[in-house]
Amino acid sequence: MNMKKIFKALLLPAFAILGACSNDVVDDLSGTYDDVCRINLTTEKTLPTDKLAKGVKRLNMEFTGDDGSTVALGVFSTEWTLQPGDYTPAQNPDAPKAMQYTALVKTAAQEAQLTAGTLEVNKFDDLYIITGLFTDNAAKRYVLNFRGAIDFEIGVDDPEPSGYTVTLKTDPVAITDYSTWQTVIVPGVNKYTLSVSDPAGESVAFFEAINTENLTMDGLMRTYKIQGSPAEPGLIDNGWLVPEYGMAGGAFVVENGEKRYITEGNIEFSSVKGITGETLYNFSGSELSYITTEGGSGKTSFNIRFVSFLQKSGTELLDQSLNSAVLGREVKYSVLLPEGYDPAQKYPILYMLHGAQSNQSDWFNLGGLAYHTGNADNKMILVSAQASFEGQESFYVNNYQGNGYDYEKFYIEEFMPFIERTYSFNGVRGIAGLSMGGFGTLYYGIKYSELFCGMYACSPAMSDGQSVNIGDMLQTPGIKPFTVEIGTEDFLYDSVKWLKDVAPYLPMMTYIERPGAHDWPFWSACAPKIVKFFDERFSN
């Protein structure tokens, strides 16, 4: 609701009252002005304020003089009230700036738009004093003078994007019967996974909401109750922890740098229209019960406002197949082509390596990469290949644990050349991955540094448990810039955190640690940073 602030008039007697239009001398020291129209404005009517653009409002006022002349004054401001200062004519009323004005004068003889002159605004307590010497487009001069109160309506600023973003992923609702270990799909409902990030790309909230099928973002607006194993509309999966395994999931919010898993309470989703007409989203809750991985618990509240919805960009080609001569089997892979992909153009390729017990599409389905690539300056192709086979891991090396798969040979000598023949490649590559794929990222990126322009390793294993130790490789000459990102609640944290101490001696490395476990809420928050990192690398 708008609130109204009334500025009461306190008239000051110290100002001379000017008469109506005449040919009198205005000022003997500065010269004689012929045909000067002097209007003493005695009454003011405040019209509704127009909100024009981000941070710009037009305060509309209509003044009447003691001779019946009127002045329609529009003042452009960042505030809801008229601010003291000097205002200049708006050169482009369709794209005005603050501290500018437009003025239309109507007298008994004519109507004229004022095109030159400074509008001087002073304010003493609640009294406005508005004066100025102006010229219209026919070079006629006007002197305007007003003293009195102006009654402004104080509105609520139109919401402006806060820089926070939200992504949305839709899945069926699956319930597992633990007596039979059978999974049943619940009809009529979907699980809507919302991941909220701050302007720096850090994850600040995560919700798995249940609602009816096939809803858009706008259709999800309502109040949800936190509940474990939700399967009915209006519920959100509760936060949960398995500290001994470094695992966590369900709803959380980040407050004061602490990730709080929400176990009880209600969370409200709502939407508003922004200043430019876009829909922005709000997420809030109060008196929510929470737990933390450090054993903390308590009540928390949060209010994340004016969040922009990120849409997917590009074309996802999931679960493609390649018959590998090296591995002697079919290998699946997934690709994200940039928006407007044109085979006649050339693009850099970012190779994404998945983790153990995962697959070639997880970076796209769970990591949400397609929500972020549309914001990059460089259009890029993203590719992820299958690296786990019927429960056997490859660890991106040859003959891992004696499984007979020469995966490293396959990836470097067969898979990458195949991709670069199939898609329009410009010769620039990057590599990124998580967990087992984080190991593979550092292993390939260091061993084959001439092939890649940079590396981004999330929650990386630092060894394959056999012959390769990443720590031993870090002194290899020619390493390209790389980033390692790890969660402080990750079960791999202790094996990675030593990198923070050696970071000053590794100028090509950026080390990031933040609250988080070994899970997709953490890795999906890495996704925008991965895209940004390689967008910069691909520009070099």
Secondary structure, DSSP 8 states (H G I E B T S, - for coil): --EEEE------TTS----SSB---SBTTTB--TTBEEEEEEEEEE---EEEETTEEEEEEEEEETTS-EEEEEEEESSSS--SEEEEE-S-TTS--TTEEEEEEE-SS-EEEEEE--EEEEEETTEEEEEEEEEETTS-EEEEEEEE--EEEE--------S-EEEEEEEEEEEEETTTTEEEEEEEEEEEEEEEE-TTS-EEEEEEEEEETT--SGGG-SEEEEESS--STTEEE--EEEGGGTEEES-EEEETTEEEEEEESEEEEEEEE-TTS-EEEEEEEEEEEEE-TTS-EEEEEEEEEEEEE----SEEEEEEEEEETTTTEEEEEEEEE-TT--TTS-EEEEEEE--TT--TTHHHHTT-GGGTGGG-SS--EEEEE--EETTEE-TTSBTGGG---BHHHIIIIIIHHHHHHHS-EEEEEEEEEETHHHHHHHHHHHHTGGG-S-EEEES--SB-SSS-BHHHHTT-TT---EEEEEETTSTTHHHHTHHHHHGGG-TTEEEEEES--SSHHHHHHHHHHHHHHHHHHHH-
